[in-house]
Every structure is written in C-alpha cells, then in structure tokens.
Amino acid sequence: MFECAAVGAGGFLGAVCRYLIGLMPVGQSGGFPVKTFLINVAGAFVIGIIAAAAVKNVQISPRLILFLKTGICGGFTTFSTFALETGDLLRAGNTGTAILYVVLSAVVGTAAVFAGEAVVN
C-alpha cells in the first residue's frame, strides 16, 4: 500500500508541474508542440538520472525510486498528449511536422536518457 501512496504522491507532483509548464506563454513554432516536446525530453533526462542513480547506489529506497520514476516522471511526461498532438498534426495535413515531431521526440528523448545517466556515471 505504501508503494501506491508513493506513486500517487509523485504522480500528483509531476502532473501539477506539467500543468504549470503548460500555462507558460510559449507559442507553437510552425505548429510544432514545443512545450510537450520539452516536457518529454526533460522527463527522459530526469528518469535517466534516477535509473542510473538507483543502479549505482543500491541503498536508495525502492519506494523513493517508485515515487520519482513512476510517480513524478510518469505524471510529468505526456505520451498521451504527444499521441494526440501527432494525430492533430496529421489530421491538419501537417505530415512533415508530425514526422519531425515523432522522430525528434524519440531520438532526443532517448539521448536525454543517456545524458541523464552520464550525469550520474
């Protein structure tokens, strides 16, 4: 039960941070969803740090890892929004922007995980 509470508390914090960033007055550049892209890259970077720290330091509480990875990062990142925005771009005929968004999100997000791990290692 404590694990569920840890995930729920982290999810609350991550979701609130996501919401607050969504309020920032950053326009979409050519229809490109800048805020969602940056949120997902930042979340990938942070989860890379957490994952590497957990491997490197086995004394970190498994509940803290759940709180940080599944809770905060899960509540903060926005795959469902990413999928919706990609669909919106495709429906609007912005195929090139949609493809760019998908490719950049996957490539830069994966690179951010490695960068986060490198910070710890």
Buried (B, 14 or more C-beta within 10 A) or exposed (E): EEEEEBBBBBBEBBBEBBEEBEEEEEEEEEBBBBBBBBBBBBBBBBBBBBBBBBEEEEEBEEBBBBBBBBBBBBBBBBEEBBEEBBEEBBEEEBEEBBEBBBEBBEEBBEBBBEBBBEEBE
